[in-house]
Amino acid sequence: FSGLGKINYRFEQPVHQPQMTFYNAMGAIVKQIRLNGNEGIVILNSEDFESGIYFYTLSHNGVLGTSRRMSVVR
């Protein structure tokens, strides 16, 4: 994405302390966002990231879940 991007999320079961963690291609954490509830939308600004490939993972209760890839173009 470039500019603003959005990621929809949804947990099938009730969760405690859901969050989304963003990693760069080297595996370093670059951003963490606490989520509100079992479903919602995260709005991202490309200005918060360098251009490149990133991975993001949903987690809750300390358990890692789904991971996806995203590209940032500035």
Helices and strands as residue ranges (DSSP letters): E 4-10, E 19-24, E 29-34, E 39-45, G 46-48, E 52-60, E 63-72
